[in-house]
Amino acid sequence: MVGENVTLVSSAEETAKDLYRKLAESGLERAADAGTPEHKFYATGDTRTFSALARRFLGPEVTAVENLTL
């Protein structure tokens, strides 16, 4: 329970709104007619471990993960 003068804030929603504003200010929004996006995933560690964890958060579309050496 929270008090009357307390406002709960969704950090995920506020972060998304802030990111959208910054992208819009920089002219980096994705065009509505741009088609289906292509996602690429890279990992500096074990790609199988990354894939398993990424699927938990991003869904089954995390398929091919490329290893990246820095």
PDB file of N, CA, C and O in Angstrom:
ATOM      1  N   MET A   1       0.839  -1.172   0.000  1.00  0.00           N
ATOM      2  CA  MET A   1       0.000   0.000   0.000  1.00  0.00           C
ATOM      3  C   MET A   1       0.882   1.232   0.000  1.00  0.00           C
ATOM      4  O   MET A   1       1.966   1.258   0.584  1.00  0.00           O
ATOM      5  N   VAL A   2       0.388   2.231  -0.663  1.00  0.00           N
ATOM      6  CA  VAL A   2       1.106   3.498  -0.711  1.00  0.00           C
ATOM      7  C   VAL A   2       0.194   4.605  -0.218  1.00  0.00           C
ATOM      8  O   VAL A   2      -1.029   4.468  -0.211  1.00  0.00           O
ATOM      9  N   GLY A   3       0.801   5.687   0.188  1.00  0.00           N
ATOM     10  CA  GLY A   3       0.031   6.813   0.694  1.00  0.00           C
ATOM     11  C   GLY A   3      -0.690   7.567  -0.406  1.00  0.00           C
ATOM     12  O   GLY A   3      -0.479   7.315  -1.593  1.00  0.00           O
ATOM     13  N   GLU A   4      -1.540   8.490   0.001  1.00  0.00           N
ATOM     14  CA  GLU A   4      -2.342   9.269  -0.944  1.00  0.00           C
ATOM     15  C   GLU A   4      -1.482  10.120  -1.878  1.00  0.00           C
ATOM     16  O   GLU A   4      -1.849  10.331  -3.034  1.00  0.00           O
ATOM     17  N   ASN A   5      -0.368  10.600  -1.396  1.00  0.00           N
ATOM     18  CA  ASN A   5       0.469  11.506  -2.187  1.00  0.00           C
ATOM     19  C   ASN A   5       1.619  10.798  -2.898  1.00  0.00           C
ATOM     20  O   ASN A   5       2.601  11.432  -3.283  1.00  0.00           O
ATOM     21  N   VAL A   6       1.494   9.483  -3.070  1.00  0.00           N
ATOM     22  CA  VAL A   6       2.538   8.702  -3.724  1.00  0.00           C
ATOM     23  C   VAL A   6       2.043   8.271  -5.098  1.00  0.00           C
ATOM     24  O   VAL A   6       0.932   7.759  -5.239  1.00  0.00           O
ATOM     25  N   THR A   7       2.877   8.485  -6.105  1.00  0.00           N
ATOM     26  CA  THR A   7       2.544   8.067  -7.462  1.00  0.00           C
ATOM     27  C   THR A   7       3.465   6.924  -7.857  1.00  0.00           C
ATOM     28  O   THR A   7       4.687   7.056  -7.792  1.00  0.00           O
ATOM     29  N   LEU A   8       2.888   5.811  -8.263  1.00  0.00           N
ATOM     30  CA  LEU A   8       3.685   4.686  -8.737  1.00  0.00           C
ATOM     31  C   LEU A   8       4.068   4.945 -10.188  1.00  0.00           C
ATOM     32  O   LEU A   8       3.239   5.364 -10.996  1.00  0.00           O
ATOM     33  N   VAL A   9       5.317   4.694 -10.503  1.00  0.00           N
ATOM     34  CA  VAL A   9       5.824   4.941 -11.847  1.00  0.00           C
ATOM     35  C   VAL A   9       6.378   3.632 -12.397  1.00  0.00           C
ATOM     36  O   VAL A   9       7.139   2.936 -11.723  1.00  0.00           O
ATOM     37  N   SER A  10       5.991   3.304 -13.623  1.00  0.00           N
ATOM     38  CA  SER A  10       6.553   2.137 -14.301  1.00  0.00           C
ATOM     39  C   SER A  10       7.867   2.564 -14.942  1.00  0.00           C
ATOM     40  O   SER A  10       7.867   3.335 -15.902  1.00  0.00           O
ATOM     41  N   SER A  11       8.977   2.072 -14.422  1.00  0.00           N
ATOM     42  CA  SER A  11      10.271   2.475 -14.979  1.00  0.00           C
ATOM     43  C   SER A  11      10.412   2.012 -16.426  1.00  0.00           C
ATOM     44  O   SER A  11      11.035   2.702 -17.233  1.00  0.00           O
ATOM     45  N   ALA A  12       9.848   0.863 -16.765  1.00  0.00           N
ATOM     46  CA  ALA A  12       9.932   0.378 -18.146  1.00  0.00           C
ATOM     47  C   ALA A  12       9.187   1.316 -19.090  1.00  0.00           C
ATOM     48  O   ALA A  12       9.702   1.666 -20.151  1.00  0.00           O
ATOM     49  N   GLU A  13       7.991   1.719 -18.714  1.00  0.00           N
ATOM     50  CA  GLU A  13       7.195   2.609 -19.563  1.00  0.00           C
ATOM     51  C   GLU A  13       7.860   3.973 -19.709  1.00  0.00           C
ATOM     52  O   GLU A  13       7.906   4.528 -20.807  1.00  0.00           O
ATOM     53  N   GLU A  14       8.370   4.509 -18.617  1.00  0.00           N
ATOM     54  CA  GLU A  14       9.026   5.820 -18.670  1.00  0.00           C
ATOM     55  C   GLU A  14      10.310   5.765 -19.492  1.00  0.00           C
ATOM     56  O   GLU A  14      10.627   6.711 -20.213  1.00  0.00           O
ATOM     57  N   THR A  15      11.044   4.670 -19.387  1.00  0.00           N
ATOM     58  CA  THR A  15      12.256   4.506 -20.187  1.00  0.00           C
ATOM     59  C   THR A  15      11.908   4.444 -21.668  1.00  0.00           C
ATOM     60  O   THR A  15      12.583   5.064 -22.490  1.00  0.00           O
ATOM     61  N   ALA A  16      10.863   3.704 -22.012  1.00  0.00           N
ATOM     62  CA  ALA A  16      10.433   3.603 -23.410  1.00  0.00           C
ATOM     63  C   ALA A  16      10.002   4.966 -23.945  1.00  0.00           C
ATOM     64  O   ALA A  16      10.344   5.326 -25.072  1.00  0.00           O
ATOM     65  N   LYS A  17       9.258   5.723 -23.149  1.00  0.00           N
ATOM     66  CA  LYS A  17       8.823   7.060 -23.572  1.00  0.00           C
ATOM     67  C   LYS A  17      10.023   7.982 -23.785  1.00  0.00           C
ATOM     68  O   LYS A  17      10.073   8.732 -24.760  1.00  0.00           O
ATOM     69  N   ASP A  18      10.984   7.920 -22.871  1.00  0.00           N
ATOM     70  CA  ASP A  18      12.172   8.766 -22.976  1.00  0.00           C
ATOM     71  C   ASP A  18      12.991   8.396 -24.210  1.00  0.00           C
ATOM     72  O   ASP A  18      13.473   9.274 -24.927  1.00  0.00           O
ATOM     73  N   LEU A  19      13.146   7.112 -24.453  1.00  0.00           N
ATOM     74  CA  LEU A  19      13.878   6.665 -25.634  1.00  0.00           C
ATOM     75  C   LEU A  19      13.169   7.117 -26.904  1.00  0.00           C
ATOM     76  O   LEU A  19      13.821   7.576 -27.842  1.00  0.00           O
ATOM     77  N   TYR A  20      11.848   6.996 -26.950  1.00  0.00           N
ATOM     78  CA  TYR A  20      11.092   7.441 -28.126  1.00  0.00           C
ATOM     79  C   TYR A  20      11.324   8.931 -28.375  1.00  0.00           C
ATOM     80  O   TYR A  20      11.554   9.342 -29.512  1.00  0.00           O
ATOM     81  N   ARG A  21      11.266   9.740 -27.314  1.00  0.00           N
ATOM     82  CA  ARG A  21      11.490  11.185 -27.460  1.00  0.00           C
ATOM     83  C   ARG A  21      12.877  11.470 -28.030  1.00  0.00           C
ATOM     84  O   ARG A  21      13.031  12.297 -28.928  1.00  0.00           O
ATOM     85  N   LYS A  22      13.880  10.779 -27.502  1.00  0.00           N
ATOM     86  CA  LYS A  22      15.250  11.004 -27.969  1.00  0.00           C
ATOM     87  C   LYS A  22      15.420  10.571 -29.427  1.00  0.00           C
ATOM     88  O   LYS A  22      16.090  11.255 -30.200  1.00  0.00           O
ATOM     89  N   LEU A  23      14.824   9.451 -29.804  1.00  0.00           N
ATOM     90  CA  LEU A  23      14.897   9.011 -31.197  1.00  0.00           C
ATOM     91  C   LEU A  23      14.187   9.998 -32.113  1.00  0.00           C
ATOM     92  O   LEU A  23      14.684  10.313 -33.194  1.00  0.00           O
ATOM     93  N   ALA A  24      13.020  10.487 -31.682  1.00  0.00           N
ATOM     94  CA  ALA A  24      12.259  11.451 -32.485  1.00  0.00           C
ATOM     95  C   ALA A  24      13.033  12.756 -32.646  1.00  0.00           C
ATOM     96  O   ALA A  24      13.075  13.324 -33.737  1.00  0.00           O
ATOM     97  N   GLU A  25      13.642  13.226 -31.571  1.00  0.00           N
ATOM     98  CA  GLU A  25      14.424  14.464 -31.630  1.00  0.00           C
ATOM     99  C   GLU A  25      15.600  14.340 -32.595  1.00  0.00           C
ATOM    100  O   GLU A  25      16.007  15.321 -33.217  1.00  0.00           O
ATOM    101  N   SER A  26      16.142  13.133 -32.715  1.00  0.00           N
ATOM    102  CA  SER A  26      17.298  12.905 -33.585  1.00  0.00           C
ATOM    103  C   SER A  26      16.894  12.479 -34.992  1.00  0.00           C
ATOM    104  O   SER A  26      17.753  12.250 -35.844  1.00  0.00           O
ATOM    105  N   GLY A  27      15.588  12.373 -35.239  1.00  0.00           N
ATOM    106  CA  GLY A  27      15.119  11.942 -36.554  1.00  0.00           C
ATOM    107  C   GLY A  27      15.396  10.482 -36.841  1.00  0.00           C
ATOM    108  O   GLY A  27      15.574  10.097 -37.996  1.00  0.00           O
ATOM    109  N   LEU A  28      15.434   9.664 -35.802  1.00  0.00           N
ATOM    110  CA  LEU A  28      15.776   8.252 -35.961  1.00  0.00           C
ATOM    111  C   LEU A  28      14.586   7.310 -35.802  1.00  0.00           C
ATOM    112  O   LEU A  28      14.770   6.112 -35.588  1.00  0.00           O
ATOM    113  N   GLU A  29      13.370   7.841 -35.905  1.00  0.00           N
ATOM    114  CA  GLU A  29      12.205   6.960 -35.789  1.00  0.00           C
ATOM    115  C   GLU A  29      12.144   6.039 -36.998  1.00  0.00           C
ATOM    116  O   GLU A  29      12.613   6.380 -38.084  1.00  0.00           O
ATOM    117  N   ARG A  30      11.573   4.896 -36.793  1.00  0.00           N
ATOM    118  CA  ARG A  30      11.385   3.937 -37.882  1.00  0.00           C
ATOM    119  C   ARG A  30      10.170   4.358 -38.695  1.00  0.00           C
ATOM    120  O   ARG A  30       9.109   4.637 -38.137  1.00  0.00           O
ATOM    121  N   ALA A  31      10.326   4.402 -40.000  1.00  0.00           N
ATOM    122  CA  ALA A  31       9.216   4.779 -40.879  1.00  0.00           C
ATOM    123  C   ALA A  31       8.110   3.730 -40.803  1.00  0.00           C
ATOM    124  O   ALA A  31       8.387   2.532 -40.733  1.00  0.00           O
ATOM    125  N   ALA A  32       6.859   4.184 -40.815  1.00  0.00           N
ATOM    126  CA  ALA A  32       5.717   3.278 -40.706  1.00  0.00           C
ATOM    127  C   ALA A  32       5.672   2.284 -41.859  1.00  0.00           C
ATOM    128  O   ALA A  32       5.169   1.172 -41.695  1.00  0.00           O
ATOM    129  N   ASP A  33       6.186   2.665 -43.016  1.00  0.00           N
ATOM    130  CA  ASP A  33       6.145   1.790 -44.188  1.00  0.00           C
ATOM    131  C   ASP A  33       7.481   1.075 -44.432  1.00  0.00           C
ATOM    132  O   ASP A  33       7.764   0.651 -45.552  1.00  0.00           O
ATOM    133  N   ALA A  34       8.290   0.946 -43.389  1.00  0.00           N
ATOM    134  CA  ALA A  34       9.632   0.375 -43.537  1.00  0.00           C
ATOM    135  C   ALA A  34       9.637  -1.146 -43.678  1.00  0.00           C
ATOM    136  O   ALA A  34      10.684  -1.730 -43.953  1.00  0.00           O
ATOM    137  N   GLY A  35       8.498  -1.790 -43.497  1.00  0.00           N
ATOM    138  CA  GLY A  35       8.446  -3.244 -43.621  1.00  0.00           C
ATOM    139  C   GLY A  35       8.835  -3.941 -42.332  1.00  0.00           C
ATOM    140  O   GLY A  35       8.947  -3.318 -41.276  1.00  0.00           O
ATOM    141  N   THR A  36       9.037  -5.231 -42.437  1.00  0.00           N
ATOM    142  CA  THR A  36       9.363  -6.051 -41.273  1.00  0.00           C
ATOM    143  C   THR A  36      10.814  -5.812 -40.855  1.00  0.00           C
ATOM    144  O   THR A  36      11.717  -5.887 -41.688  1.00  0.00           O
ATOM    145  N   PRO A  37      11.042  -5.525 -39.576  1.00  0.00           N
ATOM    146  CA  PRO A  37      12.419  -5.287 -39.130  1.00  0.00           C
ATOM    147  C   PRO A  37      13.233  -6.578 -39.111  1.00  0.00           C
ATOM    148  O   PRO A  37      12.685  -7.671 -38.969  1.00  0.00           O
ATOM    149  N   GLU A  38      14.526  -6.436 -39.253  1.00  0.00           N
ATOM    150  CA  GLU A  38      15.444  -7.567 -39.152  1.00  0.00           C
ATOM    151  C   GLU A  38      16.240  -7.398 -37.861  1.00  0.00           C
ATOM    152  O   GLU A  38      16.864  -6.361 -37.634  1.00  0.00           O
ATOM    153  N   HIS A  39      16.210  -8.422 -37.024  1.00  0.00           N
ATOM    154  CA  HIS A  39      16.928  -8.363 -35.756  1.00  0.00           C
ATOM    155  C   HIS A  39      18.194  -9.206 -35.857  1.00  0.00           C
ATOM    156  O   HIS A  39      18.173 -10.326 -36.366  1.00  0.00           O
ATOM    157  N   LYS A  40      19.291  -8.648 -35.363  1.00  0.00           N
ATOM    158  CA  LYS A  40      20.557  -9.371 -35.319  1.00  0.00           C
ATOM    159  C   LYS A  40      21.018  -9.395 -33.869  1.00  0.00           C
ATOM    160  O   LYS A  40      20.928  -8.395 -33.156  1.00  0.00           O
ATOM    161  N   PHE A  41      21.507 -10.541 -33.450  1.00  0.00           N
ATOM    162  CA  PHE A  41      21.937 -10.698 -32.067  1.00  0.00           C
ATOM    163  C   PHE A  41      23.404 -11.105 -32.041  1.00  0.00           C
ATOM    164  O   PHE A  41      23.842 -11.966 -32.804  1.00  0.00           O
ATOM    165  N   TYR A  42      24.148 -10.469 -31.150  1.00  0.00           N
ATOM    166  CA  TYR A  42      25.573 -10.730 -30.999  1.00  0.00           C
ATOM    167  C   TYR A  42      25.875 -10.962 -29.523  1.00  0.00           C
ATOM    168  O   TYR A  42      25.239 -10.376 -28.647  1.00  0.00           O
ATOM    169  N   ALA A  43      26.848 -11.821 -29.261  1.00  0.00           N
ATOM    170  CA  ALA A  43      27.258 -12.082 -27.884  1.00  0.00           C
ATOM    171  C   ALA A  43      28.774 -12.202 -27.835  1.00  0.00           C
ATOM    172  O   ALA A  43      29.396 -12.759 -28.740  1.00  0.00           O
ATOM    173  N   THR A  44      29.354 -11.678 -26.777  1.00  0.00           N
ATOM    174  CA  THR A  44      30.799 -11.814 -26.602  1.00  0.00           C
ATOM    175  C   THR A  44      31.138 -13.077 -25.827  1.00  0.00           C
ATOM    176  O   THR A  44      32.297 -13.487 -25.772  1.00  0.00           O
ATOM    177  N   GLY A  45      30.135 -13.686 -25.236  1.00  0.00           N
ATOM    178  CA  GLY A  45      30.326 -14.925 -24.492  1.00  0.00           C
ATOM    179  C   GLY A  45      29.725 -16.099 -25.245  1.00  0.00           C
ATOM    180  O   GLY A  45      29.639 -16.093 -26.473  1.00  0.00           O
ATOM    181  N   ASP A  46      29.317 -17.091 -24.496  1.00  0.00           N
ATOM    182  CA  ASP A  46      28.739 -18.300 -25.073  1.00  0.00           C
ATOM    183  C   ASP A  46      27.405 -17.982 -25.748  1.00  0.00           C
ATOM    184  O   ASP A  46      26.482 -17.488 -25.101  1.00  0.00           O
ATOM    185  N   THR A  47      27.305 -18.262 -27.030  1.00  0.00           N
ATOM    186  CA  THR A  47      26.098 -17.909 -27.782  1.00  0.00           C
ATOM    187  C   THR A  47      24.889 -18.747 -27.373  1.00  0.00           C
ATOM    188  O   THR A  47      23.759 -18.263 -27.429  1.00  0.00           O
ATOM    189  N   ARG A  48      25.112 -19.995 -26.963  1.00  0.00           N
ATOM    190  CA  ARG A  48      23.972 -20.828 -26.532  1.00  0.00           C
ATOM    191  C   ARG A  48      23.368 -20.296 -25.241  1.00  0.00           C
ATOM    192  O   ARG A  48      22.146 -20.262 -25.093  1.00  0.00           O
ATOM    193  N   THR A  49      24.207 -19.886 -24.320  1.00  0.00           N
ATOM    194  CA  THR A  49      23.713 -19.314 -23.066  1.00  0.00           C
ATOM    195  C   THR A  49      22.963 -18.022 -23.333  1.00  0.00           C
ATOM    196  O   THR A  49      21.887 -17.795 -22.780  1.00  0.00           O
ATOM    197  N   PHE A  50      23.531 -17.176 -24.182  1.00  0.00           N
ATOM    198  CA  PHE A  50      22.864 -15.924 -24.531  1.00  0.00           C
ATOM    199  C   PHE A  50      21.507 -16.201 -25.164  1.00  0.00           C
ATOM    200  O   PHE A  50      20.512 -15.577 -24.794  1.00  0.00           O
ATOM    201  N   SER A  51      21.456 -17.132 -26.113  1.00  0.00           N
ATOM    202  CA  SER A  51      20.198 -17.457 -26.793  1.00  0.00           C
ATOM    203  C   SER A  51      19.134 -17.908 -25.809  1.00  0.00           C
ATOM    204  O   SER A  51      17.985 -17.473 -25.890  1.00  0.00           O
ATOM    205  N   ALA A  52      19.506 -18.772 -24.888  1.00  0.00           N
ATOM    206  CA  ALA A  52      18.541 -19.282 -23.912  1.00  0.00           C
ATOM    207  C   ALA A  52      17.992 -18.158 -23.039  1.00  0.00           C
ATOM    208  O   ALA A  52      16.788 -18.093 -22.792  1.00  0.00           O
ATOM    209  N   LEU A  53      18.867 -17.277 -22.574  1.00  0.00           N
ATOM    210  CA  LEU A  53      18.414 -16.162 -21.739  1.00  0.00           C
ATOM    211  C   LEU A  53      17.618 -15.145 -22.547  1.00  0.00           C
ATOM    212  O   LEU A  53      16.602 -14.634 -22.076  1.00  0.00           O
ATOM    213  N   ALA A  54      18.071 -14.853 -23.749  1.00  0.00           N
ATOM    214  CA  ALA A  54      17.391 -13.867 -24.588  1.00  0.00           C
ATOM    215  C   ALA A  54      15.979 -14.316 -24.934  1.00  0.00           C
ATOM    216  O   ALA A  54      15.071 -13.487 -24.993  1.00  0.00           O
ATOM    217  N   ARG A  55      15.773 -15.604 -25.163  1.00  0.00           N
ATOM    218  CA  ARG A  55      14.431 -16.108 -25.480  1.00  0.00           C
ATOM    219  C   ARG A  55      13.466 -15.897 -24.323  1.00  0.00           C
ATOM    220  O   ARG A  55      12.266 -15.715 -24.534  1.00  0.00           O
ATOM    221  N   ARG A  56      13.983 -15.920 -23.116  1.00  0.00           N
ATOM    222  CA  ARG A  56      13.111 -15.696 -21.950  1.00  0.00           C
ATOM    223  C   ARG A  56      12.561 -14.275 -21.940  1.00  0.00           C
ATOM    224  O   ARG A  56      11.438 -14.045 -21.490  1.00  0.00           O
ATOM    225  N   PHE A  57      13.345 -13.324 -22.432  1.00  0.00           N
ATOM    226  CA  PHE A  57      12.939 -11.918 -22.392  1.00  0.00           C
ATOM    227  C   PHE A  57      12.377 -11.420 -23.723  1.00  0.00           C
ATOM    228  O   PHE A  57      11.475 -10.584 -23.743  1.00  0.00           O
ATOM    229  N   LEU A  58      12.906 -11.931 -24.829  1.00  0.00           N
ATOM    230  CA  LEU A  58      12.542 -11.403 -26.141  1.00  0.00           C
ATOM    231  C   LEU A  58      11.649 -12.329 -26.949  1.00  0.00           C
ATOM    232  O   LEU A  58      11.073 -11.914 -27.955  1.00  0.00           O
ATOM    233  N   GLY A  59      11.529 -13.573 -26.521  1.00  0.00           N
ATOM    234  CA  GLY A  59      10.667 -14.514 -27.226  1.00  0.00           C
ATOM    235  C   GLY A  59      11.437 -15.410 -28.185  1.00  0.00           C
ATOM    236  O   GLY A  59      12.656 -15.307 -28.322  1.00  0.00           O
ATOM    237  N   PRO A  60      10.696 -16.286 -28.841  1.00  0.00           N
ATOM    238  CA  PRO A  60      11.326 -17.310 -29.686  1.00  0.00           C
ATOM    239  C   PRO A  60      11.989 -16.779 -30.950  1.00  0.00           C
ATOM    240  O   PRO A  60      12.663 -17.531 -31.653  1.00  0.00           O
ATOM    241  N   GLU A  61      11.806 -15.480 -31.254  1.00  0.00           N
ATOM    242  CA  GLU A  61      12.424 -14.942 -32.466  1.00  0.00           C
ATOM    243  C   GLU A  61      13.939 -14.807 -32.354  1.00  0.00           C
ATOM    244  O   GLU A  61      14.603 -14.481 -33.338  1.00  0.00           O
ATOM    245  N   VAL A  62      14.495 -15.055 -31.168  1.00  0.00           N
ATOM    246  CA  VAL A  62      15.953 -15.040 -31.012  1.00  0.00           C
ATOM    247  C   VAL A  62      16.464 -16.376 -31.539  1.00  0.00           C
ATOM    248  O   VAL A  62      16.411 -17.392 -30.847  1.00  0.00           O
ATOM    249  N   THR A  63      16.950 -16.358 -32.754  1.00  0.00           N
ATOM    250  CA  THR A  63      17.406 -17.607 -33.360  1.00  0.00           C
ATOM    251  C   THR A  63      18.917 -17.588 -33.498  1.00  0.00           C
ATOM    252  O   THR A  63      19.620 -18.068 -32.609  1.00  0.00           O
ATOM    253  N   ALA A  64      19.420 -17.057 -34.566  1.00  0.00           N
ATOM    254  CA  ALA A  64      20.861 -17.059 -34.800  1.00  0.00           C
ATOM    255  C   ALA A  64      21.539 -15.960 -33.984  1.00  0.00           C
ATOM    256  O   ALA A  64      21.160 -14.791 -34.051  1.00  0.00           O
ATOM    257  N   VAL A  65      22.535 -16.357 -33.224  1.00  0.00           N
ATOM    258  CA  VAL A  65      23.334 -15.407 -32.448  1.00  0.00           C
ATOM    259  C   VAL A  65      24.779 -15.563 -32.908  1.00  0.00           C
ATOM    260  O   VAL A  65      25.325 -16.667 -32.919  1.00  0.00           O
ATOM    261  N   GLU A  66      25.381 -14.458 -33.282  1.00  0.00           N
ATOM    262  CA  GLU A  66      26.767 -14.488 -33.742  1.00  0.00           C
ATOM    263  C   GLU A  66      27.705 -14.141 -32.599  1.00  0.00           C
ATOM    264  O   GLU A  66      27.412 -13.273 -31.777  1.00  0.00           O
ATOM    265  N   ASN A  67      28.842 -14.835 -32.560  1.00  0.00           N
ATOM    266  CA  ASN A  67      29.849 -14.534 -31.559  1.00  0.00           C
ATOM    267  C   ASN A  67      30.642 -13.326 -32.016  1.00  0.00           C
ATOM    268  O   ASN A  67      31.005 -13.208 -33.187  1.00  0.00           O
ATOM    269  N   LEU A  68      30.903 -12.437 -31.083  1.00  0.00           N
ATOM    270  CA  LEU A  68      31.602 -11.195 -31.379  1.00  0.00           C
ATOM    271  C   LEU A  68      32.827 -11.101 -30.483  1.00  0.00           C
ATOM    272  O   LEU A  68      32.715 -11.224 -29.264  1.00  0.00           O
ATOM    273  N   THR A  69      33.979 -10.887 -31.069  1.00  0.00           N
ATOM    274  CA  THR A  69      35.210 -10.717 -30.309  1.00  0.00           C
ATOM    275  C   THR A  69      35.554  -9.240 -30.270  1.00  0.00           C
ATOM    276  O   THR A  69      35.659  -8.586 -31.308  1.00  0.00           O
ATOM    277  N   LEU A  70      35.726  -8.724 -29.069  1.00  0.00           N
ATOM    278  CA  LEU A  70      36.066  -7.305 -28.916  1.00  0.00           C
ATOM    279  C   LEU A  70      37.557  -7.124 -28.785  1.00  0.00           C
ATOM    280  O   LEU A  70      38.033  -5.997 -28.648  1.00  0.00           O
TER     281      LEU A  70
END
